[in-house]
Amino acid sequence: MRWLLSLWFLPIGFLVLWLTLASNDLSLGLHFFSRDMYDTVFGVYANVLGVAPETLPPLVVRALILDSLIVLALYALRRRKAIVGFLRERYSSRNSVSLDNLSKAP
């Protein structure tokens, strides 16, 4: 499962880094991170899909968020026994109060 998470989030992290740097034109001296490259990539995708180029970045961000939530939900589904055990242990110790722990102050 760690491999799945790594193989998912490393490319997604790189894509988010590229989207952030290129959309804000923080090229760091590389053409790959420039706004020209950003506009060219989204222009090509817009022509292929037949939509306006300015509508694609929000769609890509929403898709990344949704897909990441699905992957995290699958991870939580596989680890649900450990998660439930952790939550039970954490919240059961909060609710139990013994008289030995109470202060003897008047």
Biopython code that builds the backbone (N, CA, C, O; Angstrom):
import numpy as np
from Bio.PDB.StructureBuilder import StructureBuilder

atoms = [
    (1, "MET", "N", (0.822, -1.192, 0.000)),
    (1, "MET", "CA", (0.000, 0.000, 0.000)),
    (1, "MET", "C", (0.868, 1.259, 0.000)),
    (1, "MET", "O", (0.494, 2.282, -0.572)),
    (2, "ARG", "N", (2.039, 1.169, 0.653)),
    (2, "ARG", "CA", (2.933, 2.328, 0.637)),
    (2, "ARG", "C", (3.395, 2.640, -0.768)),
    (2, "ARG", "O", (3.553, 3.803, -1.140)),
    (3, "TRP", "N", (3.614, 1.581, -1.558)),
    (3, "TRP", "CA", (4.041, 1.805, -2.939)),
    (3, "TRP", "C", (2.953, 2.503, -3.727)),
    (3, "TRP", "O", (3.235, 3.391, -4.531)),
    (4, "LEU", "N", (1.700, 2.104, -3.500)),
    (4, "LEU", "CA", (0.593, 2.767, -4.199)),
    (4, "LEU", "C", (0.533, 4.243, -3.832)),
    (4, "LEU", "O", (0.387, 5.100, -4.704)),
    (5, "LEU", "N", (0.644, 4.537, -2.547)),
    (5, "LEU", "CA", (0.604, 5.931, -2.116)),
    (5, "LEU", "C", (1.786, 6.710, -2.678)),
    (5, "LEU", "O", (1.625, 7.853, -3.107)),
    (6, "SER", "N", (2.961, 6.110, -2.679)),
    (6, "SER", "CA", (4.143, 6.787, -3.218)),
    (6, "SER", "C", (4.006, 7.005, -4.716)),
    (6, "SER", "O", (4.284, 8.092, -5.223)),
    (7, "LEU", "N", (3.578, 5.966, -5.419)),
    (7, "LEU", "CA", (3.425, 6.092, -6.865)),
    (7, "LEU", "C", (2.295, 7.036, -7.243)),
    (7, "LEU", "O", (2.256, 7.532, -8.369)),
    (8, "TRP", "N", (1.385, 7.289, -6.331)),
    (8, "TRP", "CA", (0.310, 8.240, -6.600)),
    (8, "TRP", "C", (0.735, 9.670, -6.246)),
    (8, "TRP", "O", (0.615, 10.576, -7.071)),
    (9, "PHE", "N", (1.229, 9.870, -5.028)),
    (9, "PHE", "CA", (1.425, 11.223, -4.553)),
    (9, "PHE", "C", (2.710, 11.891, -5.037)),
    (9, "PHE", "O", (2.771, 13.120, -5.064)),
    (10, "LEU", "N", (3.720, 11.147, -5.414)),
    (10, "LEU", "CA", (4.926, 11.787, -5.954)),
    (10, "LEU", "C", (4.649, 12.475, -7.296)),
    (10, "LEU", "O", (5.008, 13.643, -7.444)),
    (11, "PRO", "N", (4.032, 11.814, -8.276)),
    (11, "PRO", "CA", (3.710, 12.537, -9.513)),
    (11, "PRO", "C", (2.680, 13.640, -9.301)),
    (11, "PRO", "O", (2.758, 14.695, -9.929)),
    (12, "ILE", "N", (1.725, 13.399, -8.423)),
    (12, "ILE", "CA", (0.721, 14.431, -8.156)),
    (12, "ILE", "C", (1.384, 15.637, -7.507)),
    (12, "ILE", "O", (1.060, 16.778, -7.839)),
    (13, "GLY", "N", (2.304, 15.396, -6.593)),
    (13, "GLY", "CA", (3.041, 16.503, -5.973)),
    (13, "GLY", "C", (3.850, 17.284, -6.995)),
    (13, "GLY", "O", (3.906, 18.513, -6.944)),
    (14, "PHE", "N", (4.478, 16.572, -7.924)),
    (14, "PHE", "CA", (5.232, 17.253, -8.976)),
    (14, "PHE", "C", (4.302, 18.069, -9.868)),
    (14, "PHE", "O", (4.639, 19.187, -10.257)),
    (15, "LEU", "N", (3.129, 17.516, -10.197)),
    (15, "LEU", "CA", (2.168, 18.244, -11.023)),
    (15, "LEU", "C", (1.657, 19.490, -10.305)),
    (15, "LEU", "O", (1.519, 20.548, -10.919)),
    (16, "VAL", "N", (1.376, 19.370, -9.017)),
    (16, "VAL", "CA", (0.920, 20.535, -8.240)),
    (16, "VAL", "C", (2.021, 21.590, -8.170)),
    (16, "VAL", "O", (1.750, 22.787, -8.273)),
    (17, "LEU", "N", (3.269, 21.138, -7.994)),
    (17, "LEU", "CA", (4.400, 22.064, -8.005)),
    (17, "LEU", "C", (4.493, 22.792, -9.337)),
    (17, "LEU", "O", (4.672, 24.009, -9.377)),
    (18, "TRP", "N", (4.373, 22.047, -10.421)),
    (18, "TRP", "CA", (4.424, 22.666, -11.752)),
    (18, "TRP", "C", (3.266, 23.643, -11.946)),
    (18, "TRP", "O", (3.473, 24.761, -12.417)),
    (19, "LEU", "N", (2.056, 23.232, -11.588)),
    (19, "LEU", "CA", (0.900, 24.118, -11.741)),
    (19, "LEU", "C", (1.076, 25.409, -10.942)),
    (19, "LEU", "O", (0.758, 26.493, -11.430)),
    (20, "THR", "N", (1.578, 25.291, -9.730)),
    (20, "THR", "CA", (1.744, 26.460, -8.865)),
    (20, "THR", "C", (2.822, 27.390, -9.403)),
    (20, "THR", "O", (2.604, 28.595, -9.525)),
    (21, "LEU", "N", (3.981, 26.831, -9.725)),
    (21, "LEU", "CA", (5.078, 27.673, -10.198)),
    (21, "LEU", "C", (4.777, 28.280, -11.567)),
    (21, "LEU", "O", (5.038, 29.462, -11.793)),
    (22, "ALA", "N", (4.234, 27.483, -12.471)),
    (22, "ALA", "CA", (3.990, 27.984, -13.825)),
    (22, "ALA", "C", (2.839, 28.986, -13.863)),
    (22, "ALA", "O", (2.904, 29.970, -14.600)),
    (23, "SER", "N", (1.796, 28.753, -13.088)),
    (23, "SER", "CA", (0.672, 29.695, -13.118)),
    (23, "SER", "C", (1.048, 31.040, -12.509)),
    (23, "SER", "O", (0.486, 32.070, -12.883)),
    (24, "ASN", "N", (1.996, 31.038, -11.571)),
    (24, "ASN", "CA", (2.461, 32.283, -10.970)),
    (24, "ASN", "C", (3.718, 32.826, -11.650)),
    (24, "ASN", "O", (4.283, 33.821, -11.196)),
    (25, "ASP", "N", (4.158, 32.186, -12.731)),
    (25, "ASP", "CA", (5.316, 32.580, -13.531)),
    (25, "ASP", "C", (6.587, 32.677, -12.690)),
    (25, "ASP", "O", (7.369, 33.617, -12.827)),
    (26, "LEU", "N", (6.774, 31.699, -11.828)),
    (26, "LEU", "CA", (8.005, 31.575, -11.050)),
    (26, "LEU", "C", (8.863, 30.514, -11.729)),
    (26, "LEU", "O", (8.926, 29.377, -11.260)),
    (27, "SER", "N", (9.520, 30.871, -12.821)),
    (27, "SER", "CA", (10.162, 29.883, -13.683)),
    (27, "SER", "C", (11.471, 29.334, -13.139)),
    (27, "SER", "O", (11.916, 28.278, -13.589)),
    (28, "LEU", "N", (12.103, 30.010, -12.189)),
    (28, "LEU", "CA", (13.377, 29.582, -11.621)),
    (28, "LEU", "C", (14.439, 29.385, -12.701)),
    (28, "LEU", "O", (15.359, 28.584, -12.536)),
    (29, "GLY", "N", (14.307, 30.122, -13.810)),
    (29, "GLY", "CA", (15.270, 30.041, -14.900)),
    (29, "GLY", "C", (15.061, 28.866, -15.832)),
    (29, "GLY", "O", (15.856, 28.670, -16.751)),
    (30, "LEU", "N", (14.021, 28.080, -15.628)),
    (30, "LEU", "CA", (13.735, 26.922, -16.476)),
    (30, "LEU", "C", (12.514, 27.198, -17.336)),
    (30, "LEU", "O", (11.511, 27.729, -16.857)),
    (31, "HIS", "N", (12.605, 26.835, -18.610)),
    (31, "HIS", "CA", (11.462, 27.053, -19.508)),
    (31, "HIS", "C", (10.278, 26.187, -19.104)),
    (31, "HIS", "O", (9.125, 26.551, -19.338)),
    (32, "PHE", "N", (10.565, 25.032, -18.493)),
    (32, "PHE", "CA", (9.499, 24.115, -18.101)),
    (32, "PHE", "C", (8.527, 24.760, -17.113)),
    (32, "PHE", "O", (7.327, 24.495, -17.167)),
    (33, "PHE", "N", (9.032, 25.597, -16.220)),
    (33, "PHE", "CA", (8.183, 26.248, -15.222)),
    (33, "PHE", "C", (7.674, 27.615, -15.658)),
    (33, "PHE", "O", (7.084, 28.327, -14.845)),
    (34, "SER", "N", (7.881, 28.002, -16.901)),
    (34, "SER", "CA", (7.481, 29.336, -17.352)),
    (34, "SER", "C", (5.989, 29.387, -17.669)),
    (34, "SER", "O", (5.340, 28.362, -17.880)),
    (35, "ARG", "N", (5.482, 30.576, -17.694)),
    (35, "ARG", "CA", (4.074, 30.786, -18.024)),
    (35, "ARG", "C", (3.797, 30.444, -19.484)),
    (35, "ARG", "O", (2.693, 30.018, -19.822)),
    (36, "ASP", "N", (4.800, 30.630, -20.360)),
    (36, "ASP", "CA", (4.627, 30.260, -21.765)),
    (36, "ASP", "C", (4.361, 28.763, -21.915)),
    (36, "ASP", "O", (3.476, 28.349, -22.665)),
    (37, "MET", "N", (5.126, 27.974, -21.205)),
    (37, "MET", "CA", (4.927, 26.515, -21.250)),
    (37, "MET", "C", (3.557, 26.149, -20.695)),
    (37, "MET", "O", (2.865, 25.300, -21.256)),
    (38, "TYR", "N", (3.167, 26.778, -19.611)),
    (38, "TYR", "CA", (1.859, 26.559, -18.981)),
    (38, "TYR", "C", (0.745, 26.853, -19.979)),
    (38, "TYR", "O", (-0.167, 26.045, -20.157)),
    (39, "ASP", "N", (0.824, 28.022, -20.633)),
    (39, "ASP", "CA", (-0.201, 28.392, -21.607)),
    (39, "ASP", "C", (-0.205, 27.459, -22.813)),
    (39, "ASP", "O", (-1.265, 27.139, -23.351)),
    (40, "THR", "N", (0.974, 27.023, -23.236)),
    (40, "THR", "CA", (1.066, 26.108, -24.372)),
    (40, "THR", "C", (0.435, 24.760, -24.037)),
    (40, "THR", "O", (-0.337, 24.221, -24.830)),
    (41, "VAL", "N", (0.761, 24.216, -22.873)),
    (41, "VAL", "CA", (0.216, 22.911, -22.473)),
    (41, "VAL", "C", (-1.294, 22.974, -22.359)),
    (41, "VAL", "O", (-1.986, 22.109, -22.896)),
    (42, "PHE", "N", (-1.820, 23.970, -21.678)),
    (42, "PHE", "CA", (-3.265, 24.059, -21.533)),
    (42, "PHE", "C", (-3.941, 24.457, -22.836)),
    (42, "PHE", "O", (-5.108, 24.124, -23.043)),
    (43, "GLY", "N", (-3.236, 25.166, -23.727)),
    (43, "GLY", "CA", (-3.775, 25.463, -25.046)),
    (43, "GLY", "C", (-3.928, 24.207, -25.876)),
    (43, "GLY", "O", (-4.940, 24.035, -26.556)),
    (44, "VAL", "N", (-2.931, 23.316, -25.834)),
    (44, "VAL", "CA", (-3.015, 22.041, -26.566)),
    (44, "VAL", "C", (-4.159, 21.199, -26.020)),
    (44, "VAL", "O", (-4.962, 20.672, -26.790)),
    (45, "TYR", "N", (-4.241, 21.068, -24.703)),
    (45, "TYR", "CA", (-5.335, 20.292, -24.108)),
    (45, "TYR", "C", (-6.695, 20.905, -24.429)),
    (45, "TYR", "O", (-7.659, 20.178, -24.667)),
    (46, "ALA", "N", (-6.782, 22.207, -24.437)),
    (46, "ALA", "CA", (-8.050, 22.874, -24.744)),
    (46, "ALA", "C", (-8.458, 22.621, -26.189)),
    (46, "ALA", "O", (-9.636, 22.404, -26.474)),
    (47, "ASN", "N", (-7.498, 22.647, -27.097)),
    (47, "ASN", "CA", (-7.827, 22.362, -28.492)),
    (47, "ASN", "C", (-8.268, 20.918, -28.682)),
    (47, "ASN", "O", (-9.187, 20.648, -29.455)),
    (48, "VAL", "N", (-7.624, 19.990, -27.985)),
    (48, "VAL", "CA", (-8.003, 18.575, -28.095)),
    (48, "VAL", "C", (-9.408, 18.357, -27.546)),
    (48, "VAL", "O", (-10.208, 17.630, -28.136)),
    (49, "LEU", "N", (-9.703, 18.990, -26.410)),
    (49, "LEU", "CA", (-11.008, 18.801, -25.766)),
    (49, "LEU", "C", (-12.099, 19.697, -26.331)),
    (49, "LEU", "O", (-13.285, 19.422, -26.149)),
    (50, "GLY", "N", (-11.706, 20.773, -27.020)),
    (50, "GLY", "CA", (-12.687, 21.694, -27.576)),
    (50, "GLY", "C", (-13.298, 22.624, -26.551)),
    (50, "GLY", "O", (-14.472, 22.979, -26.659)),
    (51, "VAL", "N", (-12.521, 23.025, -25.556)),
    (51, "VAL", "CA", (-13.001, 23.954, -24.537)),
    (51, "VAL", "C", (-12.061, 25.152, -24.487)),
    (51, "VAL", "O", (-11.008, 25.155, -25.125)),
    (52, "ALA", "N", (-12.448, 26.157, -23.731)),
    (52, "ALA", "CA", (-11.602, 27.338, -23.573)),
    (52, "ALA", "C", (-10.417, 26.992, -22.653)),
    (52, "ALA", "O", (-10.596, 26.288, -21.659)),
    (53, "PRO", "N", (-9.208, 27.483, -22.981)),
    (53, "PRO", "CA", (-8.029, 27.150, -22.160)),
    (53, "PRO", "C", (-8.116, 27.614, -20.710)),
    (53, "PRO", "O", (-7.531, 26.976, -19.834)),
    (54, "GLU", "N", (-8.819, 28.694, -20.434)),
    (54, "GLU", "CA", (-8.884, 29.194, -19.055)),
    (54, "GLU", "C", (-9.815, 28.365, -18.171)),
    (54, "GLU", "O", (-9.804, 28.520, -16.949)),
    (55, "THR", "N", (-10.621, 27.486, -18.775)),
    (55, "THR", "CA", (-11.494, 26.638, -17.960)),
    (55, "THR", "C", (-10.793, 25.357, -17.492)),
    (55, "THR", "O", (-11.286, 24.688, -16.583)),
    (56, "LEU", "N", (-9.664, 25.008, -18.090)),
    (56, "LEU", "CA", (-9.001, 23.754, -17.744)),
    (56, "LEU", "C", (-8.295, 23.730, -16.387)),
    (56, "LEU", "O", (-8.446, 22.738, -15.674)),
    (57, "PRO", "N", (-7.532, 24.754, -15.978)),
    (57, "PRO", "CA", (-6.839, 24.655, -14.675)),
    (57, "PRO", "C", (-7.752, 24.358, -13.484)),
    (57, "PRO", "O", (-7.403, 23.511, -12.662)),
    (58, "PRO", "N", (-8.910, 25.022, -13.357)),
    (58, "PRO", "CA", (-9.774, 24.643, -12.223)),
    (58, "PRO", "C", (-10.288, 23.206, -12.327)),
    (58, "PRO", "O", (-10.463, 22.533, -11.311)),
    (59, "LEU", "N", (-10.529, 22.736, -13.552)),
    (59, "LEU", "CA", (-10.972, 21.353, -13.721)),
    (59, "LEU", "C", (-9.876, 20.371, -13.326)),
    (59, "LEU", "O", (-10.154, 19.339, -12.716)),
    (60, "VAL", "N", (-8.642, 20.687, -13.669)),
    (60, "VAL", "CA", (-7.515, 19.827, -13.307)),
    (60, "VAL", "C", (-7.345, 19.791, -11.793)),
    (60, "VAL", "O", (-7.110, 18.725, -11.223)),
    (61, "VAL", "N", (-7.460, 20.918, -11.150)),
    (61, "VAL", "CA", (-7.314, 20.979, -9.689)),
    (61, "VAL", "C", (-8.416, 20.172, -9.013)),
    (61, "VAL", "O", (-8.153, 19.423, -8.072)),
    (62, "ARG", "N", (-9.655, 20.324, -9.493)),
    (62, "ARG", "CA", (-10.754, 19.552, -8.912)),
    (62, "ARG", "C", (-10.560, 18.054, -9.115)),
    (62, "ARG", "O", (-10.836, 17.260, -8.215)),
    (63, "ALA", "N", (-10.086, 17.669, -10.295)),
    (63, "ALA", "CA", (-9.842, 16.253, -10.564)),
    (63, "ALA", "C", (-8.733, 15.711, -9.662)),
    (63, "ALA", "O", (-8.837, 14.591, -9.162)),
    (64, "LEU", "N", (-7.672, 16.493, -9.450)),
    (64, "LEU", "CA", (-6.589, 16.057, -8.571)),
    (64, "LEU", "C", (-7.078, 15.865, -7.140)),
    (64, "LEU", "O", (-6.711, 14.895, -6.477)),
    (65, "ILE", "N", (-7.897, 16.782, -6.673)),
    (65, "ILE", "CA", (-8.427, 16.680, -5.310)),
    (65, "ILE", "C", (-9.340, 15.462, -5.178)),
    (65, "ILE", "O", (-9.225, 14.697, -4.220)),
    (66, "LEU", "N", (-10.239, 15.285, -6.134)),
    (66, "LEU", "CA", (-11.169, 14.151, -6.083)),
    (66, "LEU", "C", (-10.424, 12.826, -6.159)),
    (66, "LEU", "O", (-10.699, 11.918, -5.375)),
    (67, "ASP", "N", (-9.501, 12.704, -7.078)),
    (67, "ASP", "CA", (-8.749, 11.459, -7.215)),
    (67, "ASP", "C", (-7.904, 11.170, -5.977)),
    (67, "ASP", "O", (-7.793, 10.017, -5.558)),
    (68, "SER", "N", (-7.315, 12.199, -5.395)),
    (68, "SER", "CA", (-6.530, 11.998, -4.181)),
    (68, "SER", "C", (-7.417, 11.564, -3.013)),
    (68, "SER", "O", (-7.019, 10.719, -2.211)),
    (69, "LEU", "N", (-8.600, 12.131, -2.919)),
    (69, "LEU", "CA", (-9.530, 11.710, -1.872)),
    (69, "LEU", "C", (-9.959, 10.262, -2.058)),
    (69, "LEU", "O", (-10.129, 9.537, -1.078)),
    (70, "ILE", "N", (-10.137, 9.834, -3.302)),
    (70, "ILE", "CA", (-10.496, 8.441, -3.564)),
    (70, "ILE", "C", (-9.363, 7.512, -3.147)),
    (70, "ILE", "O", (-9.611, 6.474, -2.533)),
    (71, "VAL", "N", (-8.123, 7.870, -3.471)),
    (71, "VAL", "CA", (-6.981, 7.040, -3.090)),
    (71, "VAL", "C", (-6.856, 6.981, -1.567)),
    (71, "VAL", "O", (-6.602, 5.913, -1.010)),
    (72, "LEU", "N", (-7.032, 8.118, -0.888)),
    (72, "LEU", "CA", (-6.965, 8.121, 0.574)),
    (72, "LEU", "C", (-8.118, 7.321, 1.194)),
    (72, "LEU", "O", (-7.937, 6.672, 2.224)),
    (73, "ALA", "N", (-9.289, 7.364, 0.576)),
    (73, "ALA", "CA", (-10.419, 6.577, 1.073)),
    (73, "ALA", "C", (-10.139, 5.081, 0.926)),
    (73, "ALA", "O", (-10.482, 4.302, 1.815)),
    (74, "LEU", "N", (-9.529, 4.676, -0.171)),
    (74, "LEU", "CA", (-9.155, 3.273, -0.339)),
    (74, "LEU", "C", (-8.115, 2.854, 0.700)),
    (74, "LEU", "O", (-8.173, 1.746, 1.233)),
    (75, "TYR", "N", (-7.174, 3.738, 0.981)),
    (75, "TYR", "CA", (-6.173, 3.457, 2.011)),
    (75, "TYR", "C", (-6.840, 3.321, 3.388)),
    (75, "TYR", "O", (-6.524, 2.411, 4.154)),
    (76, "ALA", "N", (-7.755, 4.229, 3.684)),
    (76, "ALA", "CA", (-8.457, 4.164, 4.974)),
    (76, "ALA", "C", (-9.330, 2.913, 5.058)),
    (76, "ALA", "O", (-9.469, 2.330, 6.133)),
    (77, "LEU", "N", (-9.912, 2.500, 3.951)),
    (77, "LEU", "CA", (-10.720, 1.287, 3.938)),
    (77, "LEU", "C", (-9.863, 0.067, 4.246)),
    (77, "LEU", "O", (-10.292, -0.821, 4.982)),
    (78, "ARG", "N", (-8.665, 0.016, 3.694)),
    (78, "ARG", "CA", (-7.777, -1.116, 3.967)),
    (78, "ARG", "C", (-7.246, -1.097, 5.397)),
    (78, "ARG", "O", (-6.978, -2.159, 5.959)),
    (79, "ARG", "N", (-7.089, 0.064, 5.990)),
    (79, "ARG", "CA", (-6.526, 0.194, 7.331)),
    (79, "ARG", "C", (-7.589, 0.498, 8.379)),
    (79, "ARG", "O", (-7.259, 1.003, 9.452)),
    (80, "ARG", "N", (-8.846, 0.208, 8.100)),
    (80, "ARG", "CA", (-9.932, 0.624, 8.992)),
    (80, "ARG", "C", (-9.841, 0.000, 10.377)),
    (80, "ARG", "O", (-10.204, 0.651, 11.357)),
    (81, "LYS", "N", (-9.371, -1.234, 10.494)),
    (81, "LYS", "CA", (-9.265, -1.863, 11.818)),
    (81, "LYS", "C", (-8.252, -1.127, 12.684)),
    (81, "LYS", "O", (-8.504, -0.886, 13.864)),
    (82, "ALA", "N", (-7.127, -0.774, 12.115)),
    (82, "ALA", "CA", (-6.111, -0.040, 12.876)),
    (82, "ALA", "C", (-6.602, 1.366, 13.220)),
    (82, "ALA", "O", (-6.327, 1.871, 14.308)),
    (83, "ILE", "N", (-7.321, 1.992, 12.302)),
    (83, "ILE", "CA", (-7.831, 3.352, 12.546)),
    (83, "ILE", "C", (-8.886, 3.332, 13.650)),
    (83, "ILE", "O", (-8.870, 4.179, 14.543)),
    (84, "VAL", "N", (-9.800, 2.365, 13.590)),
    (84, "VAL", "CA", (-10.850, 2.270, 14.624)),
    (84, "VAL", "C", (-10.229, 1.950, 15.977)),
    (84, "VAL", "O", (-10.639, 2.515, 16.991)),
    (85, "GLY", "N", (-9.246, 1.053, 16.009)),
    (85, "GLY", "CA", (-8.569, 0.731, 17.266)),
    (85, "GLY", "C", (-7.866, 1.940, 17.854)),
    (85, "GLY", "O", (-7.921, 2.169, 19.063)),
    (86, "PHE", "N", (-7.209, 2.711, 17.011)),
    (86, "PHE", "CA", (-6.539, 3.926, 17.474)),
    (86, "PHE", "C", (-7.540, 4.926, 18.031)),
    (86, "PHE", "O", (-7.305, 5.510, 19.089)),
    (87, "LEU", "N", (-8.651, 5.132, 17.336)),
    (87, "LEU", "CA", (-9.651, 6.099, 17.801)),
    (87, "LEU", "C", (-10.300, 5.649, 19.103)),
    (87, "LEU", "O", (-10.538, 6.464, 19.995)),
    (88, "ARG", "N", (-10.586, 4.355, 19.215)),
    (88, "ARG", "CA", (-11.171, 3.857, 20.466)),
    (88, "ARG", "C", (-10.222, 4.046, 21.635)),
    (88, "ARG", "O", (-10.634, 4.459, 22.719)),
    (89, "GLU", "N", (-8.944, 3.742, 21.409)),
    (89, "GLU", "CA", (-7.957, 3.901, 22.470)),
    (89, "GLU", "C", (-7.806, 5.364, 22.863)),
    (89, "GLU", "O", (-7.698, 5.691, 24.044)),
    (90, "ARG", "N", (-7.801, 6.220, 21.888)),
    (90, "ARG", "CA", (-7.597, 7.652, 22.148)),
    (90, "ARG", "C", (-8.774, 8.261, 22.909)),
    (90, "ARG", "O", (-8.579, 8.999, 23.874)),
    (91, "TYR", "N", (-9.993, 7.950, 22.472)),
    (91, "TYR", "CA", (-11.146, 8.588, 23.095)),
    (91, "TYR", "C", (-11.650, 7.861, 24.332)),
    (91, "TYR", "O", (-12.366, 8.467, 25.128)),
    (92, "SER", "N", (-11.317, 6.606, 24.530)),
    (92, "SER", "CA", (-11.748, 5.921, 25.752)),
    (92, "SER", "C", (-10.935, 6.398, 26.950)),
    (92, "SER", "O", (-11.453, 6.440, 28.066)),
    (93, "SER", "N", (-9.672, 6.757, 26.738)),
    (93, "SER", "CA", (-8.862, 7.233, 27.851)),
    (93, "SER", "C", (-9.265, 8.649, 28.267)),
    (93, "SER", "O", (-9.018, 9.044, 29.407)),
    (94, "ARG", "N", (-9.865, 9.400, 27.388)),
    (94, "ARG", "CA", (-10.307, 10.757, 27.730)),
    (94, "ARG", "C", (-11.535, 10.737, 28.628)),
    (94, "ARG", "O", (-11.673, 11.571, 29.523)),
    (95, "ASN", "N", (-12.414, 9.792, 28.388)),
    (95, "ASN", "CA", (-13.680, 9.777, 29.115)),
    (95, "ASN", "C", (-13.581, 9.138, 30.486)),
    (95, "ASN", "O", (-14.452, 9.368, 31.324)),
    (96, "SER", "N", (-12.563, 8.351, 30.743)),
    (96, "SER", "CA", (-12.448, 7.697, 32.046)),
    (96, "SER", "C", (-11.681, 8.599, 33.010)),
    (96, "SER", "O", (-10.514, 8.919, 32.782)),
    (97, "VAL", "N", (-12.335, 8.993, 34.061)),
    (97, "VAL", "CA", (-11.737, 9.854, 35.073)),
    (97, "VAL", "C", (-11.791, 9.102, 36.398)),
    (97, "VAL", "O", (-12.859, 8.658, 36.818)),
    (98, "SER", "N", (-10.664, 8.961, 37.044)),
    (98, "SER", "CA", (-10.654, 8.284, 38.337)),
    (98, "SER", "C", (-10.602, 9.335, 39.450)),
    (98, "SER", "O", (-10.201, 10.478, 39.231)),
    (99, "LEU", "N", (-11.011, 8.923, 40.630)),
    (99, "LEU", "CA", (-11.021, 9.843, 41.758)),
    (99, "LEU", "C", (-9.608, 10.124, 42.250)),
    (99, "LEU", "O", (-9.389, 11.146, 42.901)),
    (100, "ASP", "N", (-8.660, 9.271, 41.970)),
    (100, "ASP", "CA", (-7.274, 9.489, 42.393)),
    (100, "ASP", "C", (-6.648, 10.667, 41.667)),
    (100, "ASP", "O", (-5.731, 11.302, 42.187)),
    (101, "ASN", "N", (-7.132, 10.960, 40.481)),
    (101, "ASN", "CA", (-6.555, 12.046, 39.703)),
    (101, "ASN", "C", (-7.136, 13.414, 40.067)),
    (101, "ASN", "O", (-6.595, 14.448, 39.674)),
    (102, "LEU", "N", (-8.235, 13.414, 40.817)),
    (102, "LEU", "CA", (-8.862, 14.691, 41.164)),
    (102, "LEU", "C", (-8.092, 15.385, 42.283)),
    (102, "LEU", "O", (-7.495, 14.738, 43.144)),
    (103, "SER", "N", (-8.118, 16.675, 42.251)),
    (103, "SER", "CA", (-7.407, 17.453, 43.257)),
    (103, "SER", "C", (-8.122, 17.361, 44.607)),
    (103, "SER", "O", (-9.345, 17.228, 44.659)),
    (104, "LYS", "N", (-7.351, 17.432, 45.700)),
    (104, "LYS", "CA", (-7.911, 17.383, 47.054)),
    (104, "LYS", "C", (-8.196, 18.777, 47.584)),
    (104, "LYS", "O", (-8.493, 18.953, 48.765)),
    (105, "ALA", "N", (-8.103, 19.764, 46.708)),
    (105, "ALA", "CA", (-8.331, 21.144, 47.140)),
    (105, "ALA", "C", (-9.811, 21.342, 47.485)),
    (105, "ALA", "O", (-10.676, 20.697, 46.893)),
    (106, "PRO", "N", (-10.102, 22.229, 48.436)),
    (106, "PRO", "CA", (-11.511, 22.455, 48.838)),
    (106, "PRO", "C", (-12.273, 23.228, 47.799)),
    (106, "PRO", "O", (-13.460, 23.499, 47.980)),
]
sb = StructureBuilder()
sb.init_structure("model")
sb.init_model(0)
sb.init_chain("A")
sb.init_seg("    ")
for serial, (resi, resn, name, xyz) in enumerate(atoms, 1):
    if name == "N":
        sb.init_residue(resn, " ", resi, " ")
    sb.init_atom(name, np.array(xyz, "f"), 0.0, 1.0, " ", f" {name:<3s}", serial, name[0])
structure = sb.get_structure()
